[in-house]
Amino acid sequence: MNTKAVKRSLAIVYLLLTVFFYGCDAVPAAAYMFGSRGDQVAEIQRRLKAWGYYFGAIDGIYGKATEDAVIWFQINNGIRIDGIVGAQTAEKLGVALSSSSSKETSSSDVYLLAKVVYGEARGEPYAGKVAVAAVVLNRVASSSFPNTISKVVYQPGAFSIVYDGQINLAPDADALRAARDAMNGWDPSGGAVFYYNPAKTNSSFMWSRPVICTIGSHVFCK
């Protein structure tokens, strides 16, 4: 095993121990982590690439390769090893933390998206869960809908789970993973901005939408 692989393996062990002893409460409110995306993530990738830590595309998506690069950077700079660009890591990288830009995706966005997945698609095939998350993100990207995950989710009449209280249920691990997969670019819906369950929907508007695909109980459409 080469030196780089050894360092990364040790970092992962350290990370697991850190999470075990300190829990998740130590994650700062303004931070970039697995599942984040946006211009600032792209800047983090550029810095890491320039210094030889990152070898992937500058795509603004905080995936596994970016997380590994951050861990490697933290090891070499004596920073707490957690794979997250919080205040200390950002300072060493020379990047600013920002929670105000609508282009950035925070950990709270991931959690909210996972709650939608859990409320709308639990019991569905995994691809169907990711597809539901992708629909939310496709709406964010569309000029016909609000431009943040929160605004899309809470847009009046958009999701029944907001009104029946299921939005308040804690998402399970599958829902969280599906939310992250959608944020990392997987879209099984094929670009859909609507979906419905034919067995439960009487809306003529939904039935009139051009169908893209069917996954599990849901029909995904334009």
N, C-alpha and C positions, 0 to 999 in steps of 0.2 A: 504494500500500500504506500503511495507517495505521500510527501509531507502535507500537501494541500488536503488530501482526503483525510489524513489523520486529524488535522486541525478542525476540519468540518465535523468529523465524527465526535471529537471532544466537545465542540461547541454545542452540538445537539444534546449530548448528555448533560452538559451544564444547563442548557435551557430547560430541559425537563425537570431537573432538580430545582431550578429557580421557580418554575411554575408551581411545583409541589409545595415548596416552603412559603412562598409569598402570595400565591394565588393571582387572580386576574385584576385585583383592585389597583395594582401598581401601574397599570397601563394609563398613560396620561391622556387627558381629554383631547388635546391637540397632538396628534401623532399619525404617522403613516405606517401601515402594516399590511399583511397579506389580505388581499381583497380591495385595497385602496386603488384609486386610479385618478389620473388627471395630469395637468401640466407640471405640478410640483413633483409628482412621482417620476415623470420623465426627466426632470432636472436631477433628481437623486440618482437615477440610472446613468445620466451623463457623467456625473462626478465619479461614481463608482467605476464606470468604464474607463475614464481617463486615468484612474489610478490603478487599473489592472485587477479590479475586484469583480467586475461584471462583464460578461461576454455575450449577453443576449441583445435583443432588439430594443431600441429606445421607443417603447410603445406606450408609456404612461400607465402600464398595468403592473401592479405590485403582486407578482406571482412568486412561485417557488424559487426561480433563479434569482430574482431580486432579493428575496428574503435570505437566501444563502449568501449572497454577496454582502448584505448588511451584516450578517453574523461574522463573516470573515473579516470585514472592516472593524467590527467591534472587538474581535480578538486581538487584532494587531494594534489597536489604539487604546487598550485598557479600559474599554467601556463595558458597562453591564451588558451581558450577552443575552438578548431576547429576540433579535430579528426584527425589532421595531425601531423606526426612526422617530424617537422622542426628542426632547429638548437637548440632551447631551450629545446624542449621535448627530442631530441636525447641526449643532454648533461645530462639531468636528468636521462635518462634511461641508460646512459653509452654506447651508441652505436655510431658508426661513420656514417656520411652521405657520400654516394658515388654515383656519377652520371656516373662513367666510366665503370662499369661492364656490359657486355652484358647480364648477367643473370637478371639484374634488369629492371623493367618496370616503367618508369616515367610517370608523368602526360602528357608530350608531346607525349609519345607513345600512350596513351589512345586517345588523340585528333586526332592523325594521323590515328589510326585505325578507329575511328568514321568517319573520312572524307572518308575513303575507303568504309565503310558501306553506307554512304549517297550517294556517287557517284555511287556505283555499285548496291545497293539494295533498294533504296527508292521506295516505292510502293509495295515492297514485303511483305509477312507475317513476323511477328516479328521473328519467328524461322528462317526464311530465312536470315534475317539481321544478327542474331547471327552466323549463319552458315558461312556467308561470312567472318565475323571477325575471326571465328575459323580456316578457311582455311589459313588465313595469319599467325596465330599462329602455325598451324601445319607445315607450311613451315619453320618457324623459328626453330622449333624443329627437322626438318629433315636435315640430312647431305647433301641432294641433293640441298638445297637452302641456301641463305645467312642466317646468324645467328642473325639478328636484324630485328625488325619490319620495320624500315626505309629502310634498304637494300633490304628487300623483296618487299616492295611497289614500290621502285624506280628501281628495277632490270629491265634492258631493255626488253621491250616487255611483261612484266608481267601483267600490268593493263592498259586498254585503257584510263581510266580516267586521267592518268598521262599525256597523249598526247593530249587529247581533252580539258584539263583545268578543268574538274570537280573536280579534287583533291583539287582545291583551293576554293571550295564552303564550307561555314560554315555548319557543321553538325547540325542536329536538336536533340532534347532531346532523341528521340527514338534511333537514331544512337549512341549517347553517352552511353545510357543504354545498348544497344546491345554489344558495345565494352567492357564495364565493365563486362557484363555477360559472354562473351567469355573468358576474362582474369581470371574470377573466376572459370573457368573450364567447362562451359556448351558448348558442341559441338554437335549441332543437325546434323552436316554433317557426323558424324560417322568416323571422322579421315581423311576426304578428304583433298587433297592438290591441287585439281583442281575443277573448276566449270565452267559451260557455259550455255548460253541460246540457246536451239536448234533452236529457230526461228531466231536467229541472227548470228549463228556461222557456218562457212563453213570449219573450220579447221579439216582435217582428223585426226590429232593427238588427238584433243579433243574428237572427236567422237569414237576414238579407245580405250579410257581409260575405265577401268572397273567401272561400275556405282555402287555407294553406295546407293544413294537415290535421290529423286526429291522433292524440296520444292519450291512451287510457280512456277516461270518461270525458275528456275535454276536446272540443273542436277549437282550433286556433285559426284566426282569420285576420284579414286586413281591415 
